[in-house]
Amino acid sequence: MSVDLESLKIFVKVAELESFTRAGEHLGMPKARVSLRLKALEAELGSRLLQRSTRVVRLTPDGEALLPRARRLVLEADDIGGMFQSARALRGRVRIDLPVNFARNVIIPRLPELLARHPELEMVVSTTDRRVEPLREGFDCVVRIGAPGDAELVGRRLGVLRMMNCASPAYLRKHGTPRRLEDLDRHLVVHYSSALGAEAPSFEYPDDGGYRERPMRSVVTVNGADAYRAACVAGLGIIQAPRVGVLESITAGVLVEVLPALTCAPMPVSLLHTHGRGVPRRVRAVMSWITEVLSPHLDALDR
């Protein structure tokens, strides 16, 4: 019996994403074709691999047994294919997730360069400040600010983002300009919470070789970078934000830097992928380009 490798690839993607629709989007094929190929694979093997319902797709015991071997076969096939494709044009779809500010200010303005270099590539770009689940949502690679998380992902740190403390001119006219840490007793911060959780607002500052958090008052909580900056511009409090996201506003006079000697810890930036050891050539090329584009905006890890 000869098992079709393309069908195994489709099976692996459906199993990882738990969705025929998302697998089809990732692979660039209609949902109906995904379903037909998997039915044909099940018929060929004489076994039910997936339990289908209107809400979720789950592996059967036979599907669970097949998945790790299918992954190895698909990765090995990609490696073999890559041995003889170095001179061929890159083609296919690459799905990436980026923080909003990086996407808007850095990556997307330079995207025409990448597509001019590799005209047969197709980029699918997600921009969000929430922490996506790359394997389940079908991303090839993600840029993460902060702790990388997700031990199953592979990648490396690219550098760190230097931070700034900012407030609007209107806020400073109303509350005064803080000159030292103790002045913050009469000030507000815009509280950033990705999950809009119950953690208390605070101001992070350097202290004795490390960093401490000073409890603060806040009248607004947000969960996105654009809302964070907008709340600051509106005079709702001080923010602690990456320089790359606020320098334009500082230059334009929309925001003002405060307490420059009391900035919070630099934020690490990582580039992670979901392909284990078998990274497709098109994904490697996109990751190299992202590294190149982000490099001028990041400080070295040892700073």
N, C-alpha and C positions, 0 to 999 in steps of 0.2 A: 504494500500500500504506500502511495506517495502523498504526503501531506503538503498542501499548497502553502508556501511561505507567506504570501501576501495575506492569506486568510488568518494565519497565525498572528501576523502583525496587527490585523484588525481586532482579533480576539484579545490580544494584550492591551490594546488601547481602550477597548470597551470595559475590560476588567478594571483597569486603573482608574478610569473616569466614572465608572458605574452609570454610564449613559450612552445610548446609541447616538443620540443627537450630538452630544459634545465630542464623541469620538469621530463622528462624521465631519464636524467642523474642523477638528484638529487635522484629520487626514485629507481634507478637501474632497469629500465625496458625499452624496446624498445619504440620508438616514436609511432610506429603503435599500440602497445598495449594501450598506453595512449589515443590515438585517439578513439580506439574502446570502451574503458571503458566509455569515456565521451559521445560518441554517445549513448551508452546503457543507461546512466544516463538521458540524455535528453529525450530519448524515454520513459523511465519509468515515468519521471515527466510530459511528454507531453508539454515540453517548451524548447525553444532554450536558452541556457545559455551563449554561446560564439559566437562572430563574428570572423570568421577565414579568413585570407588573406595570401598571400605569405610572407608578411613582419611582420605582427603583429597579436596578438590575443587579443581581447578586450571583456569585459563583456557586455552582453545585459542588459537591465533594470531588467529582471528576474534574471540574473546572479548576478547583484549587490545586489539585495534583498536577494538572497540565501547566498552570501559569508560570512557575519558575523555570521549567524546561523550555517553554515557548519564549520567555524573555531571553534566555541564553542563546537560543537559536537565532532570534531576530537581531540581537546585538552582534553575534558572530557574523551574520550575513552582512550587516552594515559595515563591519570592519573590513570584510573581504572586498566589498564594493568600493570602499574608500581607498584601497590599495591601488586601484587603477583609474581613479577619477581626478587625480591632482591637476591634470591639464584641462579638464572639462569645466564648463560653466556651472556655477552654483545655481540650483533651481529648487523650487518648492517653497513651502510656507514655514515661517518661524514665528511662534507665538511668544511674546514677552510681556512681562508686567513691570511697570515703572512707577516710582513715586510721582505724584502730580507735578511738583516743581521741577524735578529732573526732566520729566517728559516735555513739559511746556517750554522751559528755558534753555535746555541743553540738548536733549536727544532729538526731538522732532525737528527743530530747525536745521539740524545736520543730516537728517534722514535722506534727503535727495542725493547726497554724496554716496551713501552706501548703495542706493538703488541704481545710481549711474554706474557704479563699479560692478554691480551684479544685477543686471536688468531682469533676470529671470527669477529673482527672489520675490517673495510676497511676504510683507510684514503685517502681523496682527498685533496691535499694540493696545494693551490694557493700561489705563492710568487710574490709580486708586491709592488712597492712603491707608486702606485697611490691609491687614496681612492675609494675602490670598493663600490658598492651599494648592501649590503648583501641580502636584501629581493628580489630585482629584479634578482640578479645573483645566488640566491639559496644557499647561505652559511648558515651553522648552527651557526658558531661563527667566530669572527674576532678579531685579536689583533691590537689595534690602538695606534700609537705613536702620541702625541699631543692631541688637543681637540677632544673628542669622536664624537661630532656631532650626527646626526641621532637620534632624540628624540624618534623614534618608537622602537629603540633597547634597550635591557635590559642588565645590567652588572655592573661592578664595576672597580674602579682603582686598579691596582696591586702594583703600586709604581711609582718611577720616575727614569729616566736615568740621571746620572751625565754626564756632557759634558766636552770636551777637545778642546783646540785650537791647531791645528797642521799645520805643513808645511814640505816640503821635504828638505833634506840637500842641494840639488842643488839650490832650491829656496832661501834658507837662504844665501848661498854663493854669490848669485847674488844680492840680495836685502838687506842683512844684517838681523840680528836678532832683532825684536822689543823688547824693554825692558819696554816701557811705552805706554800709550794710544796715546800720541802725535806722536809716531814713526810711527803709522799706516798711516800717511799722504803720505808716500812714498811706501806703500805696496798695494798689490792686494788681493782680496778674490775670491774664486770660488763661483759663485752665484748659490744657490739652489732654484729652483722654480718648484713645482710639476706640474704646468700647463704651464710652460715656459712663464709666464706672463710678464707684463710690470713693475712690482714693482722694485724699485731701490735696488741694492745690498747694504748691510750694515754689520756692525759688532756689535753684541749685547754684552753689558757689564753691570756689576752691578754698580748702582749709587744711593746713598742715600736711601738704603733699597728697591730699586726696580731695574729696568733694563731700559737702554736706548739703542738706535741704532745710531751708528755713520755711516754716509754715506761713502761708499768705492768705489773704482774703481774695475772693473772686466773685464776680456777679454773672459770669457767663462761662459755660463749658462747651467746647467744640471737639469735633473728631476728625477734622481735615485741615490740611495745610493752608488752603485758600481761605477757609473760614477763620483760621487762627490769625492770619495776617489781616484779614478784613476787620476782625474785631479790634485788633490793635489800631488800625487806621481810624476806626470809629471812636477811639478814645476810651475803650473799655478796660484797658490795663496794659501792663508791660508784658512782652513776650520774650522768650529765649529761643531763637530760631537759627538755622544754618545761614551763614553769610550769603551763600549763593542764592538763597531765596529772597533776601531783603536788600541786597546792595543797590539794586535799581531804585527801590523806594527811598533808601537813604540818600542817594545821589539827587533824586528829584525833590527831596525835602518833605516827602510824604511821611516819612518816619525819621526818628532821631535816635542815634546810639546813646545808651546810658550805661553807667557803671562798667566801662570797658575792661577794668581790671578784675571784674567779678563774673566772668563768663562761665557757663557750665561746661561739663566735660565734652570734648569733641565726640561726635557720633560716628561710629564705624560704618563704612559702606562696603557691602559684599555683593558679588555677582555669583549666583548659584544656578545650577542646572539640574534637570531631572533625568539625565540619560546614563548615570553611572559611568562605567569606563568606555561605553560605546557611543561617544558624542558624534552625531552626524556632522559631516563637513560643513554644511550650511550653518548649523548652530555654532560650531567653532568659529566660523568667520564672523558671524554677528557678535559673538561674545568678544572677540578680539577688537572689533570696531567699537563696541560700547566702552571697553577698557581704554581705548585710545581717546575717545571723545570726552570721557569723564575725568581723565588724568589731570588736566590743567585746573580743574575745580576742586581737587582733593589735596590734602596735606599727606605727607608720608606717614606711615604707621608709627614711626618712632618719635614723632614730634609731640 
